[in-house]
């Protein structure tokens, strides 16, 4: 049931990417989309009353009670990649601002800079 909230975050991020004309707002929408996807992946891997899949000698295995570690590893990797993408995007936005002196996409297209 909580997955619907995360799907809502994903949709809000997509809406922001499609409708915003300000570059900073586009980067924020991309981050909202990323957080929604990460939370959705984590929620899929959740097992109620699950334990970490660490086995010791003499422990009986019950595969139904183990939490799948793969979604957690994927999300940790996605977080690191997301930080890099955000840093790169903000750097590009800064360079665009230095050249055009605006962050609005509509104003960039109307000017003719050599």
N, CA and C atoms as a LAMMPS dump frame, in Angstrom:
ITEM: TIMESTEP
0
ITEM: NUMBER OF ATOMS
342
ITEM: BOX BOUNDS ff ff ff
-5.0000000000000000e+02 5.0000000000000000e+02
-5.0000000000000000e+02 5.0000000000000000e+02
-5.0000000000000000e+02 5.0000000000000000e+02
ITEM: ATOMS id mol type element x y z
1 1 1 N 0.819 -1.195 0
2 1 2 C 0 0 0
3 1 3 C 0.865 1.263 0
4 2 1 N 1.968 1.225 0.741
5 2 2 C 2.83 2.407 0.805
6 2 3 C 3.551 2.634 -0.525
7 3 1 N 3.613 1.596 -1.363
8 3 2 C 4.253 1.755 -2.666
9 3 3 C 3.56 2.821 -3.506
10 4 1 N 2.258 3.025 -3.273
11 4 2 C 1.527 4.039 -4.035
12 4 3 C 2.047 5.447 -3.728
13 5 1 N 2.485 5.67 -2.504
14 5 2 C 3.088 6.969 -2.17
15 5 3 C 4.383 7.186 -2.951
16 6 1 N 5.153 6.119 -3.073
17 6 2 C 6.417 6.229 -3.787
18 6 3 C 6.182 6.389 -5.289
19 7 1 N 5.161 5.73 -5.81
20 7 2 C 4.793 5.931 -7.211
21 7 3 C 4.34 7.375 -7.412
22 8 1 N 3.655 7.935 -6.412
23 8 2 C 3.267 9.345 -6.475
24 8 3 C 4.479 10.256 -6.55
25 9 1 N 5.513 9.957 -5.767
26 9 2 C 6.752 10.741 -5.838
27 9 3 C 7.381 10.651 -7.226
28 10 1 N 7.361 9.456 -7.796
29 10 2 C 7.906 9.272 -9.14
30 10 3 C 7.131 10.123 -10.141
31 11 1 N 5.815 10.1 -10.031
32 11 2 C 4.988 10.882 -10.956
33 11 3 C 5.182 12.383 -10.766
34 12 1 N 5.35 12.822 -9.52
35 12 2 C 5.627 14.242 -9.265
36 12 3 C 6.957 14.645 -9.912
37 13 1 N 7.961 13.782 -9.792
38 13 2 C 9.25 14.065 -10.418
39 13 3 C 9.156 14.139 -11.932
40 14 1 N 8.41 13.211 -12.536
41 14 2 C 8.232 13.235 -13.991
42 14 3 C 7.476 14.488 -14.414
43 15 1 N 6.444 14.841 -13.656
44 15 2 C 5.677 16.057 -13.959
45 15 3 C 6.577 17.293 -13.906
46 16 1 N 7.425 17.353 -12.887
47 16 2 C 8.342 18.486 -12.77
48 16 3 C 9.331 18.549 -13.923
49 17 1 N 9.827 17.387 -14.348
50 17 2 C 10.759 17.369 -15.473
51 17 3 C 10.101 17.857 -16.761
52 18 1 N 8.83 17.525 -16.931
53 18 2 C 8.144 17.867 -18.178
54 18 3 C 7.613 19.293 -18.21
55 19 1 N 7.32 19.875 -17.057
56 19 2 C 6.633 21.167 -17.052
57 19 3 C 7.506 22.353 -16.653
58 20 1 N 8.586 22.132 -15.949
59 20 2 C 9.388 23.251 -15.448
60 20 3 C 10.273 23.833 -16.542
61 21 1 N 10.459 25.129 -16.494
62 21 2 C 11.32 25.835 -17.443
63 21 3 C 12.587 26.366 -16.775
64 22 1 N 12.661 26.285 -15.45
65 22 2 C 13.825 26.751 -14.705
66 22 3 C 14.761 25.565 -14.497
67 23 1 N 16.04 25.752 -14.791
68 23 2 C 16.989 24.641 -14.727
69 23 3 C 17.169 24.094 -13.314
70 24 1 N 17.158 24.952 -12.309
71 24 2 C 17.289 24.485 -10.925
72 24 3 C 16.085 23.626 -10.547
73 25 1 N 14.902 24.052 -10.952
74 25 2 C 13.696 23.277 -10.655
75 25 3 C 13.707 21.934 -11.379
76 26 1 N 14.315 21.879 -12.547
77 26 2 C 14.44 20.612 -13.265
78 26 3 C 15.369 19.67 -12.506
79 27 1 N 16.461 20.194 -11.971
80 27 2 C 17.381 19.364 -11.18
81 27 3 C 16.683 18.861 -9.915
82 28 1 N 15.895 19.714 -9.267
83 28 2 C 15.147 19.295 -8.074
84 28 3 C 14.131 18.218 -8.443
85 29 1 N 13.443 18.374 -9.567
86 29 2 C 12.475 17.366 -10.01
87 29 3 C 13.17 16.039 -10.292
88 30 1 N 14.365 16.091 -10.846
89 30 2 C 15.138 14.875 -11.09
90 30 3 C 15.481 14.181 -9.774
91 31 1 N 15.811 14.96 -8.744
92 31 2 C 16.106 14.383 -7.433
93 31 3 C 14.865 13.782 -6.79
94 32 1 N 13.715 14.426 -6.947
95 32 2 C 12.465 13.869 -6.413
96 32 3 C 12.161 12.544 -7.098
97 33 1 N 12.35 12.491 -8.406
98 33 2 C 12.15 11.25 -9.153
99 33 3 C 13.089 10.159 -8.649
100 34 1 N 14.333 10.51 -8.426
101 34 2 C 15.321 9.543 -7.944
102 34 3 C 14.953 8.998 -6.561
103 35 1 N 14.543 9.876 -5.66
104 35 2 C 14.155 9.44 -4.313
105 35 3 C 12.941 8.52 -4.386
106 36 1 N 11.984 8.847 -5.233
107 36 2 C 10.804 8.003 -5.391
108 36 3 C 11.159 6.612 -5.889
109 37 1 N 12.047 6.534 -6.864
110 37 2 C 12.469 5.233 -7.392
111 37 3 C 13.216 4.444 -6.326
112 38 1 N 14.113 5.105 -5.602
113 38 2 C 14.871 4.411 -4.559
114 38 3 C 13.953 3.874 -3.463
115 39 1 N 13.005 4.68 -3.015
116 39 2 C 12.08 4.222 -1.977
117 39 3 C 11.2 3.082 -2.475
118 40 1 N 10.799 3.152 -3.737
119 40 2 C 9.984 2.081 -4.309
120 40 3 C 10.761 0.769 -4.353
121 41 1 N 12.022 0.827 -4.762
122 41 2 C 12.84 -0.392 -4.817
123 41 3 C 13.034 -0.969 -3.422
124 42 1 N 13.292 -0.116 -2.436
125 42 2 C 13.454 -0.595 -1.06
126 42 3 C 12.162 -1.223 -0.555
127 43 1 N 11.024 -0.616 -0.876
128 43 2 C 9.75 -1.152 -0.382
129 43 3 C 9.421 -2.498 -1.01
130 44 1 N 9.881 -2.739 -2.224
131 44 2 C 9.644 -4.036 -2.857
132 44 3 C 10.438 -5.128 -2.139
133 45 1 N 11.646 -4.805 -1.673
134 45 2 C 12.487 -5.796 -1.015
135 45 3 C 12.165 -6.022 0.449
136 46 1 N 11.176 -5.314 0.99
137 46 2 C 10.842 -5.436 2.413
138 46 3 C 10.103 -6.741 2.682
139 47 1 N 10.491 -7.422 3.751
140 47 2 C 9.808 -8.627 4.219
141 47 3 C 9.442 -8.398 5.679
142 48 1 N 8.167 -8.522 5.998
143 48 2 C 7.729 -8.301 7.377
144 48 3 C 8.356 -9.35 8.291
145 49 1 N 8.891 -8.884 9.406
146 49 2 C 9.584 -9.731 10.381
147 49 3 C 10.788 -10.442 9.767
148 50 1 N 11.342 -9.88 8.734
149 50 2 C 12.499 -10.48 8.088
150 50 3 C 13.782 -10.147 8.825
151 51 1 N 14.764 -11.005 8.661
152 51 2 C 16.073 -10.802 9.287
153 51 3 C 17.129 -10.741 8.191
154 52 1 N 18.281 -10.241 8.553
155 52 2 C 19.385 -10.174 7.602
156 52 3 C 19.826 -11.587 7.237
157 53 1 N 20.18 -11.811 5.99
158 53 2 C 20.553 -13.164 5.558
159 53 3 C 21.987 -13.53 5.936
160 54 1 N 22.253 -13.529 7.232
161 54 2 C 23.563 -13.914 7.746
162 54 3 C 23.38 -15.223 8.504
163 55 1 N 24.09 -16.245 8.08
164 55 2 C 23.93 -17.569 8.681
165 55 3 C 25.128 -17.89 9.569
166 56 1 N 24.829 -18.478 10.711
167 56 2 C 25.857 -18.953 11.622
168 56 3 C 25.735 -20.466 11.728
169 57 1 N 26.733 -21.093 12.289
170 57 2 C 26.691 -22.551 12.453
171 57 3 C 25.545 -22.946 13.363
172 58 1 N 24.793 -23.932 12.947
173 58 2 C 23.702 -24.436 13.758
174 58 3 C 22.406 -23.673 13.628
175 59 1 N 22.332 -22.675 12.758
176 59 2 C 21.109 -21.9 12.582
177 59 3 C 20.282 -22.542 11.48
178 60 1 N 19.026 -22.798 11.79
179 60 2 C 18.134 -23.355 10.778
180 60 3 C 17.759 -22.256 9.791
181 61 1 N 17.695 -22.617 8.527
182 61 2 C 17.347 -21.625 7.507
183 61 3 C 15.871 -21.716 7.171
184 62 1 N 15.252 -20.568 7.117
185 62 2 C 13.873 -20.448 6.674
186 62 3 C 13.862 -19.303 5.67
187 63 1 N 13.856 -19.652 4.401
188 63 2 C 14.018 -18.647 3.349
189 63 3 C 12.913 -17.604 3.339
190 64 1 N 11.78 -17.889 3.937
191 64 2 C 10.685 -16.928 3.931
192 64 3 C 10.928 -15.761 4.885
193 65 1 N 11.846 -15.908 5.829
194 65 2 C 12.06 -14.861 6.822
195 65 3 C 13.271 -13.983 6.527
196 66 1 N 13.94 -14.219 5.418
197 66 2 C 15.12 -13.427 5.096
198 66 3 C 14.755 -12.246 4.208
199 67 1 N 15.374 -11.125 4.498
200 67 2 C 15.2 -9.933 3.669
201 67 3 C 16.164 -10.036 2.491
202 68 1 N 15.683 -9.698 1.31
203 68 2 C 16.52 -9.736 0.115
204 68 3 C 17.505 -8.561 0.146
205 69 1 N 18.819 -8.814 0.153
206 69 2 C 19.785 -7.713 0.234
207 69 3 C 20.035 -7.015 -1.101
208 70 1 N 19.593 -7.593 -2.208
209 70 2 C 19.867 -7.006 -3.517
210 70 3 C 19.251 -5.615 -3.696
211 71 1 N 17.97 -5.392 -3.349
212 71 2 C 17.434 -4.029 -3.496
213 71 3 C 18.19 -2.995 -2.659
214 72 1 N 18.639 -3.385 -1.484
215 72 2 C 19.385 -2.45 -0.644
216 72 3 C 20.717 -2.08 -1.293
217 73 1 N 21.389 -3.074 -1.869
218 73 2 C 22.656 -2.801 -2.551
219 73 3 C 22.437 -1.929 -3.785
220 74 1 N 21.365 -2.191 -4.525
221 74 2 C 21.065 -1.381 -5.706
222 74 3 C 20.781 0.069 -5.33
223 75 1 N 20.046 0.269 -4.25
224 75 2 C 19.7 1.63 -3.838
225 75 3 C 20.931 2.369 -3.326
226 76 1 N 21.804 1.692 -2.6
227 76 2 C 23.04 2.351 -2.159
228 76 3 C 23.866 2.807 -3.356
229 77 1 N 23.95 1.954 -4.375
230 77 2 C 24.66 2.332 -5.591
231 77 3 C 23.962 3.493 -6.29
232 78 1 N 22.63 3.449 -6.338
233 78 2 C 21.865 4.512 -6.996
234 78 3 C 22.018 5.844 -6.272
235 79 1 N 22.133 5.809 -4.953
236 79 2 C 22.322 7.051 -4.193
237 79 3 C 23.657 7.696 -4.557
238 80 1 N 24.699 6.889 -4.633
239 80 2 C 26.02 7.422 -4.981
240 80 3 C 26.007 7.99 -6.398
241 81 1 N 25.401 7.265 -7.324
242 81 2 C 25.31 7.746 -8.703
243 81 3 C 24.468 9.016 -8.761
244 82 1 N 23.386 9.064 -7.985
245 82 2 C 22.524 10.242 -7.965
246 82 3 C 23.233 11.479 -7.461
247 83 1 N 24.081 11.322 -6.456
248 83 2 C 24.853 12.466 -5.952
249 83 3 C 25.793 12.981 -7.038
250 84 1 N 26.425 12.059 -7.755
251 84 2 C 27.311 12.468 -8.848
252 84 3 C 26.571 13.17 -9.972
253 85 1 N 25.408 12.632 -10.338
254 85 2 C 24.603 13.245 -11.4
255 85 3 C 24.128 14.634 -10.974
256 86 1 N 23.708 14.769 -9.723
257 86 2 C 23.252 16.073 -9.23
258 86 3 C 24.394 17.088 -9.23
259 87 1 N 25.566 16.675 -8.785
260 87 2 C 26.714 17.587 -8.781
261 87 3 C 27.071 18.018 -10.201
262 88 1 N 27.068 17.073 -11.124
263 88 2 C 27.369 17.405 -12.514
264 88 3 C 26.3 18.318 -13.108
265 89 1 N 25.027 18.031 -12.817
266 89 2 C 23.936 18.856 -13.341
267 89 3 C 24.022 20.281 -12.807
268 90 1 N 24.315 20.429 -11.526
269 90 2 C 24.429 21.777 -10.96
270 90 3 C 25.626 22.528 -11.538
271 91 1 N 26.697 21.813 -11.842
272 91 2 C 27.849 22.445 -12.477
273 91 3 C 27.498 22.929 -13.879
274 92 1 N 26.774 22.105 -14.62
275 92 2 C 26.344 22.502 -15.964
276 92 3 C 25.39 23.692 -15.888
277 93 1 N 24.477 23.679 -14.915
278 93 2 C 23.547 24.798 -14.739
279 93 3 C 24.32 26.081 -14.44
280 94 1 N 25.343 25.979 -13.62
281 94 2 C 26.151 27.165 -13.301
282 94 3 C 26.848 27.715 -14.543
283 95 1 N 27.399 26.83 -15.361
284 95 2 C 28.063 27.272 -16.592
285 95 3 C 27.061 27.898 -17.559
286 96 1 N 25.87 27.338 -17.639
287 96 2 C 24.825 27.909 -18.495
288 96 3 C 24.439 29.291 -17.99
289 97 1 N 24.343 29.433 -16.667
290 97 2 C 24.001 30.741 -16.096
291 97 3 C 25.085 31.777 -16.4
292 98 1 N 26.343 31.367 -16.324
293 98 2 C 27.435 32.295 -16.634
294 98 3 C 27.382 32.756 -18.089
295 99 1 N 26.946 31.884 -18.981
296 99 2 C 26.903 32.239 -20.399
297 99 3 C 25.667 33.067 -20.745
298 100 1 N 24.496 32.635 -20.285
299 100 2 C 23.242 33.279 -20.688
300 100 3 C 22.697 34.27 -19.653
301 101 1 N 23.211 34.236 -18.437
302 101 2 C 22.752 35.079 -17.325
303 101 3 C 21.274 34.888 -17.011
304 102 1 N 20.777 33.696 -17.231
305 102 2 C 19.406 33.333 -16.873
306 102 3 C 19.334 31.822 -16.7
307 103 1 N 18.346 31.379 -15.937
308 103 2 C 18.112 29.951 -15.752
309 103 3 C 16.832 29.493 -16.435
310 104 1 N 16.121 30.421 -17.059
311 104 2 C 14.869 30.094 -17.736
312 104 3 C 15.158 29.606 -19.151
313 105 1 N 14.602 28.45 -19.503
314 105 2 C 14.853 27.888 -20.822
315 105 3 C 14.277 28.756 -21.937
316 106 1 N 13.128 29.362 -21.696
317 106 2 C 12.498 30.194 -22.724
318 106 3 C 13.343 31.417 -23.06
319 107 1 N 13.973 32.003 -22.068
320 107 2 C 14.793 33.188 -22.299
321 107 3 C 16.098 32.845 -23.008
322 108 1 N 16.589 31.64 -22.828
323 108 2 C 17.821 31.236 -23.503
324 108 3 C 17.601 31.075 -24.997
325 109 1 N 16.455 30.583 -25.377
326 109 2 C 16.179 30.359 -26.792
327 109 3 C 15.923 31.629 -27.558
328 110 1 N 15.492 32.686 -26.882
329 110 2 C 15.146 33.923 -27.578
330 110 3 C 16.346 34.835 -27.801
331 111 1 N 17.438 34.595 -27.084
332 111 2 C 18.628 35.433 -27.222
333 111 3 C 19.557 34.845 -28.27
334 112 1 N 20.291 35.706 -28.934
335 112 2 C 21.298 35.232 -29.887
336 112 3 C 22.67 35.655 -29.377
337 113 1 N 23.34 34.725 -28.701
338 113 2 C 24.681 34.978 -28.167
339 113 3 C 25.712 34.354 -29.09
340 114 1 N 26.764 35.092 -29.361
341 114 2 C 27.81 34.554 -30.237
342 114 3 C 28.91 33.956 -29.429
